[in-house]
Amino acid sequence: VGCFTVDRDGFIQEWNTLATEIFGIQPWEAFGFPVWEVMDPDGTGSWSYQRVTDIFTSPEAYEFDWAFTRADGEDVFLTCKVICLC
């Protein structure tokens, strides 16, 4: 499972090996950056400050479908299940 974690402000704090394979993004390109800059650089709305806020305030797991275009042009289609750990 490709996995990354973000803090309440949306900054990426963890990035696993499979996330690197899936997204084609090295950990040092993700750590410490807002998730919407790394995972939604075109501003399609897949990730935003509002989505992070919704995740952290949701009483249940937050689920959504998401399309990501890698730097090499390959499209990746994902179904995400996000769980807030506090």
C-alpha positions in Angstrom: 0.0 0.0 0.0 1.3 3.4 -1.0 1.2 5.4 2.2 2.0 8.9 3.3 1.0 11.0 6.3 0.2 14.7 6.6 -0.1 16.9 9.7 -3.1 19.1 10.5 -1.6 21.8 8.3 -1.3 19.5 5.3 2.5 19.1 5.4 3.8 15.6 4.4 5.5 13.9 7.4 6.0 10.3 6.1 6.4 8.7 2.7 6.9 5.0 2.1 8.7 3.1 -0.6 5.6 2.1 -2.4 4.4 5.7 -2.6 7.7 6.5 -4.3 7.0 3.7 -6.9 3.4 4.7 -7.4 3.8 8.5 -7.7 7.4 8.6 -9.0 8.2 11.1 -6.3 11.3 10.7 -4.0 10.8 11.2 -0.3 12.9 14.3 -0.2 10.6 15.8 -2.9 7.6 15.3 -0.5 8.8 15.6 3.1 7.9 19.0 4.6 5.8 20.2 1.6 2.1 20.8 1.6 0.3 17.7 0.2 -1.6 19.8 -2.4 1.7 21.1 -3.9 3.1 17.6 -4.2 0.0 15.5 -5.0 -2.1 18.2 -6.9 0.4 20.5 -8.5 -2.1 21.4 -11.3 -4.7 22.5 -8.7 -7.4 20.0 -9.9 -8.8 19.9 -6.3 -7.8 16.3 -5.6 -5.9 17.7 -2.6 -6.3 21.1 -0.9 -6.2 22.7 2.5 -9.9 22.2 2.7 -9.6 18.5 2.0 -7.0 18.1 4.8 -9.4 20.0 7.1 -12.3 17.7 6.1 -10.1 14.6 6.8 -9.1 15.8 10.3 -12.7 16.8 11.2 -14.4 13.7 9.8 -15.6 11.3 12.5 -15.1 8.3 10.1 -12.6 7.2 7.5 -12.5 9.6 4.6 -12.7 8.0 1.1 -12.4 9.4 -2.4 -11.3 8.5 -5.9 -8.3 10.4 -7.3 -6.4 10.5 -10.5 -2.7 11.5 -10.4 -0.4 12.2 -13.4 3.2 11.3 -12.8 6.1 13.5 -14.0 6.7 10.8 -16.8 3.1 11.3 -18.1 1.7 8.1 -16.7 -1.8 8.4 -15.2 -2.4 6.6 -11.9 -6.0 6.1 -10.7 -6.5 5.5 -7.0 -9.2 4.9 -4.5 -8.1 6.4 -1.2 -9.1 5.6 2.3 -7.7 8.2 4.7 -7.8 7.6 8.5 -7.1 10.4 10.9 -4.8 9.3 13.7 -4.6 11.8 16.6 
